[in-house]
Amino acid sequence: MKTKPHQRHDQQNHPDHPVLSRREFLYALGAAAAGLVLTGCKPKEISTAVPTSPQPTATVVQAAGPQPTVAIARATSYDPKLVRQQVQALLDGIGGVSDVLNHGNRVAIKVNLTGGTTQAPLPGVSEIESYLTHPEVVRALGELLRDAGVTQLFIVEAAYEPGSWPQYGYTDMAKSIDATLVDLTSTQPYKDFAVTPVPKDPFIYDKFTFNPILNEVDAFVSISKMKCHATCGVTHTMKNLVGLVPYRFYTQNPGDMYRSGFHGTGGDPNKRLPRVILDLNRARPVNLSLIDGIWTIERGEGPWVNGVALVKPGVLFAGKDPVATDSVATAAMGFDPTTDYPNQPFLHADNHLNIAKSLGLGTNRLEEIKVVGATIDEVRFQFKPSY
């Protein structure tokens, strides 16, 4: 083709893995954390009414043939020309996006802007270079999607504050590709949220409260950072969907400023959060996965996790089977994507990739995946897990 983090719920159970005061900083955000914005629109009062809504019309698109295809490309920096060249190589490697767009030409790109603007970055490196989806990766894909015929392009995230968009370079980037930024914590540009059901025997939630844009787009893309996760072991394009919902509808205790209901308490989180991820992925299937592993961090998902450190794997991944794409990225981090709790990297929770495989959502078996471009061995970079 040419063309969100959380306060460690199990801190008492794992005192050897101290966590910085993320919850404290989220509490400090107060009402400002619920700032709701759609770029170019004045914020409005949010209705909590949740009318039912049909499921997304787009379904998971598997690569042609018996095996899903995952493409790997190298990139040592976020130079715009290099990133676009390598993202184009990824799309070429997986056969283009015509099958992704066969539903229509309205596309939403889910990014990861976890943590909020008051979170101090790692010393000497920006947030987008270390633990947030880099806007240059989004720009490159957005330009290529435009070239492929996409007429409406949305960049979506349930951001902790509206200031996240300009602070992390998304406002200017979105203008450059004529994309609309949508804060999923808001109903805008709609009057109400939509209740979207989870099909086929949900685990934890039988429905989710979504901004209706998630149901109305024709195709859905998840662009994540390549990272470990303090609970789920790894966080790639499937785990990225935790940021689809407004946290205020999914708190467990009064005053919580994160999705505490997703995590549960005591011994529950090792089973609960991985299954919430699967519920989210069935409610809003991912049609195209892209993973930013150019620069990132190891040992956790953000600087609120003690011991995280900058690493530079210099790699990008793409695929149309999100389970396979995330599994290849997991293998490139030096981990076995088919192992399970309590083995590395799944030290604190069940492996959601195994659960996804059991549901028929995709495969995490490397022998069942066609890898094109660079090989896993060529790009393998051993990450330290989140203890």
Secondary structure, DSSP 8 states (H G I E B T S, - for coil): --------TTTTT-TTS-B--HHHHHHHHGGGGG---BTTS----------B----S------SSSS-EEEEEE-SS--HHHHHHHHHHHHHHTT-STTGGGG-SEEEEE---TT-TTS---TTS-HHHHTS--HHHHHHHHHHHHHTT--EEEEEE--SSTTHHHHTTHHHHHHHTT-EEEETTS-TTSSS-EEEE--SS-SS-SEEEE-THHHH-SEEEEEEE-EEETTTEEESTTGGGGGGS-GGGS-SSTT--S-HHHH-STTSHHHHHHHHHHHHHHHS--SEEEEEESSEEESSSSTTBTT-EEE---EEEEES-HHHHHHHHHHHTT--TT--TTSTT-SSS--HHHHHHHTTS----GGGSEEEES-HHHH--------
